[in-house]
Amino acid sequence: MKAMVIDRYGKAPMRLAEMTTPVIGEYEVLAEIHAASINPIDFKIRDGKVKLLIKYKMPLILGNDFSGVVVKIGAKVTRFKVGDEIYARPRKSSIGTFAEYIAIHEDDIALKPKNLSFEEAASIPLVGLTSYQALHDIMQLQKGQKILIHAGSGGVGTFAIQLAKLMGATVATTASEAGANLVTSLGADEVINYKKEKFEEILENYDAVFDTLGGKSLEKSFDIIKNGGKIVSVSGMPNARFAKEYGSGIFKKLLFSAASHSLTALEKKHHAQYTFLFMKPSGAQLRIIADYIESGKIKPVIDRTFSFEDAQKAMEYAESGRAKGKIIVKIR
């Protein structure tokens, strides 16, 4: 099969290669991939920034979510059949959606929302699961609470805004002037132009912050959080609590504890709860998200679609930071 691979960690571009079609296990299906999407985790994996959490063998097929069709099932698969249209985020040990085929565990799969094309469906799994696990599982966001969602016009942001509104929250978000109309159309109640305004000088007494940027944006988020408030980040440093929950050894616990020292200090100073989110695949949660989409409560937001052969150009465009919504790679 054809696939887009890297041969080493670093900034070198992906190359189109011939790879062996995966052999499925008894609880796996072989999926023919129709479309995949670009996500920031693709850059982090390529650059070796998640090596402390998981290491990959080279050459490595990149890509972390997809939509497609089941073409073969393992002996003990019970929930899917050949011909099913599916969408999914594979396990971190089994990534590789920039390819013609993938082997994936049935627990990580859900039927594709009926009202979406393959390209639209491919835009959902990673951002949908990330948002759902942040807002529902960790924050347990309640009706009437206030949440700041950073980078509202990005892939995660466009989904998270819609989910937060569905949960009954008041939503503030940061965006450029070019993205303001988009985030407003998705339901944002307050839009802070990050190029001209400082959110930490405008907002206060917020129940939650969903951070997708890390760095100073994450640190300043503590200034607006109320006592007992929750900050969830997908771009900040993992802390000792995350290392314990992830099952890391003592060395990594000490390493993460030291690396996240400043965040732990801010957490204590502001009486807040900081959580680093390393999202988990879940077919069950994708079924919930599919219901939201089929009922019209959440819609995909796509910026641009690239051909399979132009997957490297899609990565470069994503890294430029200009995209509003998701970037799709059409495999077939």
Secondary structure, 3 states (H helix, E strand, C coil): CEEEEECCCCCCCCEEEECCCCCCCCCEEEEEEEEEECCHHHHHHHCCCCCCCCCCCCCEECCCCEEEEEEEECCCCCCCCCCCEEEECCCHHHCCCCECEEEEEHHHEEECCCCCCHHHHHCCHHHHHHHHHHHHHHCCCCCCCEEEECCCCCHHHHHHHHHHHHCCCEEEEEECHHHHHHHHHCCCCEEEECCCCCHHHHCCCEEEEEECCCHHHHHHHHHHEEEEEEEEECCCCCCHHHHHHHCCCHHHHHHHHHHCHHHHHHHHHCCCEEEECCCCCCHHHHHHHHHHHHCCCCCCCEEEEEEHHHHHHHHHHHHHCCCCCEEEEECC
